[in-house]
Amino acid sequence: MRSGDALRRDTLSGLRAAVKNAAIEGRAAGDDSTSLDDEAAQKVIEREAKKRRDAIEEYEKAGRADRAASERAELDILQEYLPQQMTDAELEATVGEVITETGDAGPADMGRLMKALMPRVQGRADGKRVNEVVRRLLQP
């Protein structure tokens, strides 16, 4: 906050509020804890990052490059607090391994494949990216 970086300050303040709201929702659901564990906090950060990605896409469709750039800057800040994202090559290799393990061969097996794959890439690859790679590799 002392550095004068208003964008970072505002982004982290919003993230802190989202984490606090998630903790409050957890208490309302019956969890007596006053804070989130690391895994739950990471999910909140992932959710906030996904919001930024969706907003970037929508702003670009609407021709609002200035707002898209602002959202992209916030996304860059949030990504500092997430695990390193998988490269396309790593993701394709992981998908290939799961396809071999499960014996899935076509688009009809996509649901079963995604169910086995998502725990392996959780937090390191966006579900949309995973879906695209799986569809591409399962094409006949």
N, C-alpha and C positions, 0 to 999 in steps of 0.2 A: 504494500500500500504506500510505503514511503517513496518508492521509486517513481511514482507519478504515472504509472502505466494504468490508465483508467480502464482500458479494455480488459486487461487481465483481472483487475480488481472487480469489475462488474461481472465478468464471466464466472470467477470463482465464488463471488457472493451469491450469484444465482444457483450455482452448483451446491453450495452449502445449504441454501434454502431447500433445494430439491432433496438432498440427503435427509435434512431434518423432517421434511414432510413425509418421506418414506418411513422414517422411524416412528412418527406419530401414527401413520396408517397401520404400521405393524402392531403398535400398542392397541389400536382400536380393534384389530383382528384377534387379539388375545395374547400377543407376545408382551411379556412384562418388561422386556429390555428397554433401556432408555436410548440405546444407540444401535447402529447397524454393525454387523460383522463385515469383514473385508469383502467377502463375496457379494453380499447385498449392496454394499457401497459401490462396488465395481459395476453391478447391474444398473444402478442409478446413473453412473457416469456414461455407460453404454447407451442408455435410453436418451440421455441429454445429447450425446453425440449424434444419435440417429435423428433426433429432432432437427439438429443443425444441417445434416445431410439432406433431409427432406426439404428443409427451407431453402437451401442452396438451389436444389433442383427446381423448386417452384419459382423462385426469384429469377432464375435464368430463363425459364419459360416466359415469364412476364416481361423480360427485358430490363430487369432492375439489377444491373451489374454492380451498382454501389452497395445495395443490400446484400447481394450474394457474396461480395468481397468481405463485408462485415461478418456474415455468418461463417465464412471460410476461416477468418481469423479466429473466431471463437472456437471453431472446431479444432484448429491447430493447438489451441491452449488445452482443450479437453483431452486431446490425444496424448498429451504429455503424461497424463495420469492413467492411461490405459496400457495394457500389455502391447508389445510390439505386434503389429498386424502381420499376418502371413502374406508372403509374396504369392503371386499367381502360380509360380512353379511349385511352391510348397503346398499350396492348396490343391492343385491338380494331383500331386503325388499322394496326398492324404486321401483324396476322393478315390483315386485309383486303388489304393490299399483297401479301402472299405468295400469297394465294388468287388475286389478279389475275395475278400473275407466272407462277404454275404452272398456272393454268387449272383448278384443282381445283373440282369442283362438288358433290360429295356425300360422305357418310360413308365410302364405299369408298376415297376418296382421302386419308383422314386420315393414314395412315402416311407417305406421300410429303410431305404438307404439313408434318407435324411435323418431318421430317428437314430440310426447307429452313428451317423457322422457328426451331428451337432454337438454332442458332449466333447468330442475330440477337438473341435475348433472353437468352442465357446469362448468368447471374449477376444479371440485372435483373428476372426473373420466375420464380416457382416453377413447375415443370413441371405440377403439379396445376392451377394457375390457368390456364396456357396451354391445357391439355387441355380444361378446361371452356369456355373462350372458343371454341376451335376447334370443339368439338361444337355449341355454340350457333349459330355462324355457318354451319356446314355443314348444318344441319337443312333439309330441303326445305320 
